[in-house]
Amino acid sequence: MKKLLFLITIQLGLFTTLFPQTYGWKDISANLRAIAGDDANLIDISCTSDNECWIASLNRNQVYHTTDGGNTWEALEVGHINRSIHMIDNLNGYAGDISVSRTTDGGKTWGRAAK
């Protein structure tokens, strides 16, 4: 019985050593700083997948969007500052503070959200 428990322990140890998880944090700050600058005051993030995310800026009338996990970013004009952002999926979402805007095309255009 002791030999069986020892063998099971060894097999579990080898399995977890040979197949480690690859999840982890990735520093994207330099990539984002290149487009947003140091004073954008980034305040909120909404991701719909590991690769697609939007970040709201409190100091700019923009949100920042990536489709490749933060390697590259694009600035999207919203028309007002944004304290928060929430993307429902890759096309539909909301950004705002006092004013709330809605997008239905992945952030390319933003319009006033209906009351």
C-alpha positions in Angstrom: 0.0 0.0 0.0 2.8 2.4 0.9 4.5 1.6 -2.5 1.2 2.4 -4.3 0.8 5.8 -2.5 4.5 6.6 -3.2 4.0 5.8 -7.0 0.8 7.9 -7.2 2.6 10.8 -5.5 5.5 10.6 -7.9 3.2 10.4 -10.9 1.2 13.5 -9.7 4.5 15.4 -9.1 5.8 14.5 -12.6 2.5 15.5 -14.2 2.3 18.9 -12.6 6.0 19.5 -13.4 5.8 18.5 -17.0 2.6 20.4 -17.8 2.7 23.7 -15.9 0.0 26.3 -16.5 1.0 29.2 -18.7 -1.3 31.8 -17.2 0.2 35.0 -15.9 0.3 38.8 -15.9 1.9 40.7 -18.8 3.2 44.2 -18.4 1.6 46.3 -21.2 2.3 49.7 -19.7 5.1 50.7 -22.1 2.9 49.8 -25.1 -0.1 51.8 -23.8 2.1 54.8 -22.7 3.3 55.1 -26.3 -0.2 56.1 -27.5 -1.9 57.4 -24.3 1.1 59.3 -22.8 1.9 59.7 -19.1 -1.0 61.9 -18.2 -4.0 60.1 -19.6 -5.1 59.0 -16.1 -6.3 55.5 -17.1 -9.1 54.6 -14.7 -11.1 51.6 -15.9 -10.7 48.5 -18.1 -13.1 46.1 -19.8 -12.0 43.0 -21.6 -14.1 40.7 -23.7 -11.3 38.1 -24.2 -7.7 37.6 -23.4 -6.8 39.7 -26.4 -9.5 42.4 -26.7 -9.7 45.1 -24.1 -10.7 48.8 -23.8 -9.4 51.2 -21.2 -11.1 54.5 -20.2 -9.2 57.8 -19.7 -10.3 60.3 -17.1 -8.2 63.1 -18.6 -8.8 62.6 -22.3 -11.9 62.2 -24.5 -10.7 58.8 -25.6 -10.7 55.1 -24.8 -7.8 52.9 -25.8 -8.5 49.6 -27.5 -6.3 46.5 -28.2 -7.0 43.4 -30.1 -3.7 41.6 -29.5 -3.5 41.4 -25.8 -1.9 44.8 -25.3 0.9 44.7 -27.8 -0.6 47.5 -29.8 -3.3 50.1 -29.0 -5.5 52.5 -30.8 -7.0 55.7 -29.4 -10.8 56.0 -30.0 -12.5 59.4 -29.7 -15.6 59.3 -27.4 -16.3 63.0 -27.1 -16.1 63.3 -23.3 -14.0 62.1 -20.4 -14.8 58.6 -19.2 -14.7 57.4 -15.6 -15.8 53.9 -16.6 -16.2 51.6 -19.6 -18.1 48.4 -20.0 -18.1 46.3 -23.2 -20.8 43.7 -23.5 -19.1 42.0 -26.4 -16.5 43.0 -29.1 -19.0 45.5 -30.7 -21.4 46.8 -28.0 -20.5 48.8 -25.0 -20.8 51.9 -22.9 -18.4 54.6 -21.6 -19.0 57.6 -19.5 -19.0 59.8 -16.5 -21.7 62.4 -16.3 -22.5 61.7 -20.0 -22.8 58.1 -21.2 -22.0 57.1 -24.7 -22.7 53.8 -26.5 -20.9 52.0 -29.3 -22.3 49.3 -31.5 -19.2 49.0 -33.8 -16.4 48.1 -31.4 -15.7 51.7 -30.4 -15.1 53.2 -33.9 -18.1 55.6 -33.3 -19.8 56.6 -30.1 -23.2 58.2 -29.6 -25.3 59.3 -26.7 -26.8 56.4 -24.9 -30.7 56.4 -24.9 -32.3 57.3 -21.6 
